[in-house]
Amino acid sequence: MRKAMSILLAAVCLFSLAGCSALQEGEYSSSHPHESGTEKDVEDAELTLEAQDYDGLYEAVSTFIARGVEHGSIRMMSYTGDMESDLAEACLNASTNTALGAYCVYFINYSINQLVSVVDANVSIIYRHEPQSAGLIPVCRGEAELEKLMTDTLIARSDSVTLKTMDGGIDQEAIAGAVESAYYSNPGAILYIPTYTLTAYPETGEERIFEMVLTYPYATSTVEQRRQSLEERAEEIVAGLPSGDIETRLLGMAAYFAENVAYDTSVNTSDAQARRYNAMTAYGALNQGRAVGEGYAMGLKVLCDLAGIECTVIRGRFNNIDHAWNLVRLSNGELYHLDLTAYDPDGAVFKNDDQQRYANYWWDATLYPWCSGPSLYGPEFDPPDTDNPGPSVPPAGWNRENDGEDENASETS
């Protein structure tokens, strides 16, 4: 019975620790297999603890894990309860339901020896990560810290990063959002968004450790050359802008795009690599001279950052096709929409929310600030008072995770 319970526990632990979730689209805390042979290992290898109930067993096993003990002994004297069942549960919970245990423990097993008046349990643990290394993992306590970590990771093109959350406020969705936000907020430094796998230890709970492995397109040397080329091109464009207020400089940028960037109608929804790594990037717009809507928006973001103009890339839909454009803050202190792909020097270039919705744009208003400034143009550009200014819910087919892959769209913009 005891041998069967030991084998069953080992199988359960191995199965429970194999969970991994993959998502598609700072300093890395490295970890290595546990190594034996140090003075501390010898000392801990002889560690014996006592337990009189389940709580004592759980605390003893947790102590072994925290100290990186590979072989430990638990002496059970005057034990109250089913010691074999309790020990199995304590090993399982300590190694799979806590962040430290789930992250560090690869395999745990035990055996029970009946002595004359006491019972000893021998616990054996194999580690995938050193428990001591877990103490070096950065703790993210909110979205701002998480986004900074993701920004630093992507700028440095780190191939892996590990982070810890303590209060349950960060999960897989939040990490995916932080990667996305870092990319769209820094198109001059992060030229391409990576793909990555994300493993959570444990899969649920308030306190968890997340381990990311990232894959980037192009060699680092190629990306560094393109970063430098993009920076030089942006500086050249900004230096040639007309002097004046924010509106004057933004109109100069819009004119530059109209004269020097061609809308890439050859990029369709089946050409994912061309979309993501060329036409949808600032480099594609400013250095290659061809882009779709997201590339226009990312290129304008680079220019505005350099010129000191507040600018955000916004993603949504135009005429029910995935699209991207910008929010810019003008001299009056208000935010307005600016879509370079629809630039008309004789039309309404800067639009508030009502005007933008009336032009058949849609975006998730919960993700971006309101643009409620006054109209900068005549009444002919205002939506009629009797009209619905635009949809308040996503249009049919909208799925933010598959943005740019609408099977009904012939192009992605």
C-alpha positions in Angstrom: 0.0 0.0 0.0 2.7 2.5 1.0 4.8 1.6 -2.1 1.7 2.0 -4.3 0.9 5.4 -2.7 4.5 6.5 -3.3 4.4 5.6 -7.0 1.0 7.2 -7.5 2.2 10.5 -5.8 5.2 10.6 -8.1 3.0 10.2 -11.2 0.6 12.9 -10.0 3.4 15.3 -9.4 5.0 14.8 -12.8 1.6 15.2 -14.5 0.7 18.3 -12.5 4.1 20.0 -13.2 4.0 19.6 -16.9 1.4 22.4 -17.6 2.4 25.0 -20.1 0.3 27.6 -22.0 1.5 29.2 -25.2 0.5 32.7 -26.3 1.1 34.6 -29.5 1.7 37.3 -29.6 14.6 43.9 -17.2 16.8 41.6 -16.3 16.4 37.9 -16.7 16.7 35.8 -13.6 18.5 32.7 -14.8 18.0 29.3 -13.2 20.0 26.1 -13.3 19.6 22.5 -12.2 20.1 21.9 -8.5 23.8 21.0 -7.8 25.0 18.9 -4.9 28.2 18.9 -3.1 28.3 22.2 -1.2 28.7 22.5 2.6 25.1 23.7 2.8 23.9 20.7 0.8 25.6 18.3 3.1 24.1 20.0 6.1 20.6 20.1 4.6 20.9 16.5 3.4 20.9 15.5 7.1 18.0 17.7 8.0 15.4 16.1 10.2 12.1 17.8 11.2 9.2 16.7 13.4 5.5 16.7 12.7 2.5 15.7 14.8 -0.3 16.5 12.3 -1.0 17.5 8.6 0.1 21.1 9.2 3.4 20.0 10.6 4.0 17.7 7.6 3.1 20.4 5.1 5.5 22.9 6.9 8.3 20.3 6.9 8.0 19.5 3.2 7.8 23.3 2.4 10.9 23.8 4.5 12.8 21.1 2.5 11.7 22.8 -0.8 12.6 26.3 0.4 16.1 25.1 1.5 16.7 23.0 -1.6 16.9 19.8 0.4 17.2 16.7 -1.8 16.8 14.2 1.0 15.0 15.0 4.2 13.5 13.2 7.1 10.3 13.9 9.0 9.9 12.2 12.4 6.2 11.7 13.4 5.7 11.2 17.1 2.3 11.0 18.7 0.8 11.7 15.3 -2.9 12.5 15.0 -4.5 11.5 11.7 -3.8 9.2 8.8 0.0 9.9 8.4 0.4 8.2 5.0 -2.6 9.9 3.4 -1.6 13.2 5.0 2.0 12.9 3.9 0.9 12.2 0.3 -1.3 15.3 0.4 1.4 17.5 2.0 3.9 16.5 -0.7 1.5 17.1 -3.5 0.3 20.5 -2.2 3.7 21.8 -1.3 5.2 20.9 -4.7 2.3 21.9 -7.0 0.1 24.4 -5.3 2.7 27.0 -4.3 4.7 29.2 -6.6 8.0 28.1 -5.1 7.1 24.4 -5.2 5.6 24.4 -8.7 8.5 26.4 -10.1 11.3 24.5 -8.4 10.2 20.9 -7.9 10.4 18.4 -10.8 9.8 15.2 -8.8 9.0 14.4 -5.2 8.7 11.0 -3.5 8.7 9.6 0.0 8.9 6.4 2.0 7.6 5.6 5.5 9.6 3.6 8.0 8.0 2.2 11.2 10.5 2.2 14.1 9.8 1.0 17.7 8.0 4.0 19.0 8.2 6.5 16.2 7.6 6.7 12.4 10.1 8.3 10.1 9.2 9.6 6.6 12.1 10.0 4.1 11.3 12.6 1.4 13.3 12.8 -1.8 13.1 15.8 -4.1 14.5 16.5 -7.6 14.6 20.1 -8.7 14.1 21.8 -12.0 15.2 25.1 -10.6 17.3 26.0 -7.6 15.0 27.4 -4.8 17.7 29.9 -4.0 17.5 31.3 -7.6 13.7 31.9 -7.1 14.6 34.6 -4.6 16.2 36.6 -7.4 13.1 36.7 -9.6 11.7 40.2 -9.9 8.3 40.8 -8.3 5.8 42.7 -10.3 3.1 44.4 -8.1 1.1 46.1 -10.8 0.6 46.9 -14.5 3.2 49.7 -14.5 6.0 47.4 -13.1 4.9 44.6 -15.5 5.0 46.9 -18.5 8.4 48.3 -17.6 9.8 44.7 -17.2 8.3 43.7 -20.6 9.6 46.9 -22.2 13.2 46.3 -20.9 13.0 42.7 -22.0 11.9 43.5 -25.6 14.3 46.4 -26.1 17.2 44.1 -24.9 15.8 41.2 -27.0 16.2 38.9 -24.0 15.4 35.3 -25.0 13.8 34.6 -21.6 12.5 36.3 -18.5 11.0 35.2 -15.2 8.7 37.2 -13.0 6.7 36.7 -9.8 3.3 38.1 -8.8 2.1 38.1 -5.2 -1.5 39.3 -5.2 -3.2 37.7 -8.2 -3.3 41.0 -10.1 -1.1 39.7 -12.9 -2.1 36.7 -15.1 -1.4 35.4 -18.6 -3.8 38.0 -20.1 -2.1 40.9 -18.3 1.3 39.7 -19.5 0.1 39.5 -23.1 -1.3 43.0 -22.8 2.0 44.3 -21.3 4.0 42.8 -24.2 1.6 44.4 -26.7 1.7 47.8 -24.9 5.5 47.8 -24.8 5.6 47.1 -28.5 3.1 49.8 -29.6 4.5 52.3 -27.2 8.1 52.0 -28.4 8.2 51.4 -32.1 11.5 53.1 -32.5 13.2 50.8 -30.0 11.2 47.6 -30.4 11.0 47.1 -34.2 9.3 43.7 -34.1 7.1 42.0 -31.7 8.3 38.5 -30.6 6.4 35.3 -30.2 6.7 33.6 -26.9 5.7 30.7 -24.7 4.5 31.4 -21.2 4.5 28.9 -18.3 2.8 29.6 -15.0 3.8 28.0 -11.7 1.2 27.1 -10.5 -1.4 27.5 -13.2 -3.8 29.4 -10.9 -3.5 31.3 -7.6 -2.6 34.7 -6.2 1.1 34.0 -5.8 2.6 32.6 -9.1 5.9 32.6 -11.0 5.8 33.1 -14.8 8.5 31.9 -17.1 8.7 33.3 -20.6 10.8 32.1 -23.6 10.8 34.6 -26.4 11.6 34.2 -30.1 12.4 37.2 -32.3 12.5 37.7 -36.1 15.9 38.5 -37.7 19.3 38.4 -36.2 20.1 41.0 -33.5 22.8 42.5 -35.7 20.2 43.1 -38.4 17.7 44.6 -36.0 20.4 46.9 -34.6 21.3 48.2 -38.1 17.6 48.8 -38.8 17.1 50.6 -35.5 20.0 52.9 -36.3 18.7 53.5 -39.9 15.2 54.2 -38.6 16.5 56.7 -36.0 18.6 58.5 -38.6 15.7 58.7 -41.0 13.3 59.9 -38.3 15.8 62.6 -37.3 16.1 63.8 -40.9 12.3 64.0 -41.3 11.7 65.9 -38.0 14.5 68.3 -38.8 12.8 69.1 -42.1 9.3 69.9 -40.6 7.9 73.4 -40.7 8.3 75.3 -37.5 5.2 76.3 -35.6 2.7 74.8 -33.2 1.9 71.2 -32.8 -0.8 71.2 -35.5 1.7 72.7 -38.0 4.3 70.1 -37.3 1.8 67.2 -37.4 0.4 68.5 -40.8 4.0 68.5 -42.0 4.4 64.9 -40.9 1.1 64.0 -42.7 2.3 65.6 -45.9 5.5 63.7 -45.7 3.7 60.4 -45.5 1.4 61.4 -48.3 4.4 62.2 -50.6 6.8 59.4 -49.5 4.9 56.4 -48.3 2.8 54.2 -50.5 -0.1 52.2 -49.1 0.9 48.5 -49.6 -2.1 47.0 -51.3 -0.1 43.8 -52.1 -0.2 42.7 -48.4 -3.2 40.5 -47.8 -4.4 38.7 -44.8 -2.7 35.4 -45.8 0.8 37.0 -45.9 1.3 37.2 -42.1 5.1 37.6 -42.2 5.0 40.5 -44.7 2.4 42.2 -42.6 4.1 41.8 -39.2 7.7 42.3 -40.2 7.5 44.9 -42.9 4.2 46.7 -43.8 3.0 47.0 -40.2 6.2 48.5 -38.8 7.7 52.0 -38.5 10.7 50.7 -40.4 8.5 49.6 -43.3 6.8 53.0 -43.5 9.8 55.3 -43.0 12.7 53.3 -44.5 11.1 51.1 -47.0 8.4 53.5 -48.1 5.6 51.0 -48.1 3.1 50.2 -45.3 -0.4 49.5 -44.2 -2.3 51.4 -41.6 -0.4 50.0 -38.6 2.9 50.8 -40.3 1.7 54.4 -40.9 0.6 54.7 -37.2 3.9 53.2 -35.9 5.9 55.5 -38.1 4.0 58.6 -36.9 4.6 57.5 -33.3 8.3 57.4 -33.9 8.3 60.9 -35.4 6.1 62.3 -32.6 8.2 60.8 -29.9 11.3 62.5 -31.4 9.4 65.8 -31.8 8.1 65.7 -28.2 4.4 65.4 -29.3 2.1 63.1 -27.3 1.0 60.3 -29.6 -0.6 56.9 -29.1 -1.2 54.1 -31.6 -4.8 53.0 -31.5 -6.1 49.8 -33.1 -9.6 49.1 -34.1 -11.7 48.8 -37.3 -12.5 51.0 -40.3 -15.3 50.0 -42.5 -15.3 46.7 -40.6 -11.7 46.0 -41.5 -8.9 45.8 -39.0 -7.0 49.1 -39.0 -4.7 51.3 -36.9 -4.3 55.1 -36.5 -3.1 57.6 -33.9 -4.3 59.8 -31.0 -2.4 63.0 -30.8 -2.6 65.9 -28.2 -2.9 69.3 -29.9 -2.1 72.8 -28.8 -5.5 73.2 -27.1 -4.6 70.3 -24.7 -7.2 68.0 -26.2 -6.7 64.6 -27.8 -7.8 64.0 -31.4 -7.8 61.1 -33.9 -5.4 61.3 -36.8 -5.5 58.7 -39.6 -2.6 59.2 -42.0 -4.1 56.8 -44.5 -7.1 59.0 -44.8 -5.2 62.3 -44.8 -6.9 65.1 -46.9 -5.4 68.6 -46.5 -8.8 70.0 -47.4 -10.7 67.9 -45.0 -11.0 67.2 -41.3 -7.6 65.9 -40.3 -8.0 66.0 -36.5 -11.2 64.5 -35.3 -12.9 64.0 -31.9 -14.6 60.7 -31.0 -18.0 61.6 -32.5 -16.5 62.6 -35.8 -14.3 59.5 -35.9 -17.2 57.2 -35.2 -19.4 58.9 -37.7 -16.7 58.2 -40.3 -17.3 54.5 -39.6 -14.3 53.8 -37.3 -14.6 51.5 -34.3 -12.2 50.9 -31.3 -12.5 49.6 -27.8 -13.1 52.7 -25.9 -12.1 51.1 -22.6 -8.5 50.8 -23.8 -7.9 54.4 -24.9 -8.6 57.8 -23.5 -11.6 59.9 -24.6 -11.2 62.4 -27.4 -14.0 64.9 -26.5 -12.4 68.1 -27.6 -14.4 70.7 -29.7 -14.6 70.3 -33.5 -11.8 72.2 -35.3 -13.7 72.4 -38.5 -17.0 73.6 -39.9 -20.4 72.0 -39.2 -20.2 70.0 -42.4 -17.7 67.7 -40.7 -19.9 67.1 -37.7 -22.2 64.1 -37.5 -26.0 65.0 -37.6 -27.5 65.3 -34.1 -30.1 62.7 -35.0 -27.5 60.1 -36.0 -25.9 57.5 -33.9 -22.3 58.6 -33.7 -21.1 55.0 -34.1 -21.2 51.5 -32.7 -20.7 51.1 -28.9 -20.0 47.3 -29.2 -17.5 45.4 -31.4 -18.7 44.8 -34.9 -19.3 41.3 -36.2 -16.1 39.3 -36.6 -14.0 41.4 -34.2 -11.5 39.3 -32.2 -8.6 41.3 -30.7 -6.5 38.2 -30.4 -6.8 37.7 -34.2 -6.4 41.3 -35.1 -5.4 41.7 -38.7 -6.6 38.2 -39.6 -10.3 38.8 -40.6 -11.0 36.2 -43.1 -13.6 38.4 -44.7 -11.1 41.2 -45.4 -9.1 41.4 -48.6 -6.5 43.6 -47.0 -5.3 44.5 -43.5 -4.8 48.1 -42.9 
